[in-house]
Amino acid sequence: MSTTHAMSSQPVTGAAQLHLLFDQMADAVYLLDPDTSNIVWGNRKAWESLGLSAEEVLNHSVLSLQKDVHGMPQWSEIAAAIRATDCYRFNGRHRHKDGHEVVVEVNTTHFSMDGRPYFLSVARDITNRVEQERDAQSRERQLWFALNEASDGLWDWDVPTGQLFFSPQLKRMLGYGPDEMAPVLSTWSDNVHPEDKPSVIGTLQAHLHGKRERYEAAYRLRNRNGHYIWVHDRGRVCDHAPDGSPARVVGTVRNINDQKELEAQLQQMAAHDVLTGLPNRREGLRFLESQLSLCRRMALPLAVVFIDVDAFKTINDRFGHGTGDTVLQRIADVLRSGIRSSDRVCRWGGEEFVLIAPGTTPEGVMQLADKLRVEVQAAVQVRDVPVSVSMGVAVAEGDRLDAQHLLFDADAALYRAKRNGRNRVEWAA
């Protein structure tokens, strides 16, 4: 029997060709004696991949190659497992002659030939694959860490089981300890603000059903103290089940509460007068248009009242613009507190205000305007001298409901109140 490529003393038809084919394989092939664990045949890769010669491998125990199998008792257990299955697969480590390890994936089958049992093992060197997987895992951990540090939190949702992982950063953001927040979907969904929940859940479902490329939403989320904070939440399906359904979704959460507060402040500044806090002219026109539509639809009257501070230039000239500003602020307070919740009073510009009162009859708005005039004179003074206002009132309904005409008529009535002596309310002619 040859020392390198012999399996038995009997010649095998085409044996040379078979040896040649096996020697071209990229994987190591070993023929083993199940009882002794000896290697009775191998291809060239069987020893060259380990830096050995054929003589150092053939007729030696396979245990001499392995770093993870020690002694015959353990080999007997493995042999029994090999016999019990069609293909026994395991990952192990072979010893290279220069001392380093060769990580191998070994697939072993069993068969009989000439009445003798044999094991045939194919060992594939997966050292590079293992290193790449380790590198990928390391990079994934680094990326996960970087994402966690770059955001206020991470989440990882196992869709089939409903398990939802919350990162420590996310728990801290919401005021929870490391062992709090049950890892289930309801822990999140039950704390989404009721007004935001339909939109948020709808957006998430649209992504899960493939209608959106990613899930992304800004909404209010309740923290441990019961307060709602604004968050920006985005995620994506990263794994699918065999049937194509989403299996895993991961995402990041960022606290945007400060940003939302700033946006609210900017919106407030854009729509309100800085000095008095009343809606400004632009917001007043927007409100007027919305109420025109409502009153047309509901067949209601709509009243507009122009209000102007009497002798305001004299107040500024005699007492300074600081005093003038205080007068405007006090008048604004009186007007704000004297109207209904459905009404809106705005600072139109300079010393002029406009009151918009939907659903108010001519008699009702005249009474309201005169009440406000009296209250301003009683509450606002400069050096014990009462400050007065003049007002012009216009009301329209039905086909006559038009913003431009209402404002023009109320302004004309105000001019008449000024001309007729001030500190009075005039009706549009």
Secondary structure as UniProt FT lines:
FT   TURN            3..5
FT   TURN            13..14
FT   HELIX           15..23
FT   STRAND          28..32
FT   TURN            34..36
FT   STRAND          38..42
FT   HELIX           44..48
FT   TURN            49..51
FT   HELIX           54..56
FT   TURN            57..59
FT   HELIX           62..64
FT   HELIX           71..83
FT   STRAND          88..95
FT   TURN            97..98
FT   STRAND          101..113
FT   TURN            114..115
FT   STRAND          116..125
FT   HELIX           127..150
FT   STRAND          153..158
FT   TURN            159..162
FT   STRAND          163..166
FT   HELIX           168..173
FT   TURN            174..175
FT   TURN            178..179
FT   HELIX           185..189
FT   TURN            190..191
FT   TURN            194..196
FT   HELIX           197..208
FT   TURN            209..210
FT   STRAND          215..222
FT   TURN            224..225
FT   STRAND          228..240
FT   TURN            242..243
FT   STRAND          246..255
FT   HELIX           257..271
FT   TURN            274..276
FT   HELIX           281..298
FT   STRAND          302..309
FT   TURN            310..311
FT   HELIX           312..319
FT   HELIX           321..338
FT   TURN            341..342
FT   STRAND          344..349
FT   TURN            350..351
FT   STRAND          352..358
FT   HELIX           362..379
FT   STRAND          381..382
FT   TURN            383..384
FT   STRAND          385..386
FT   STRAND          389..396
FT   HELIX           398..400
FT   HELIX           403..419
FT   TURN            420..421
FT   STRAND          425..427
//
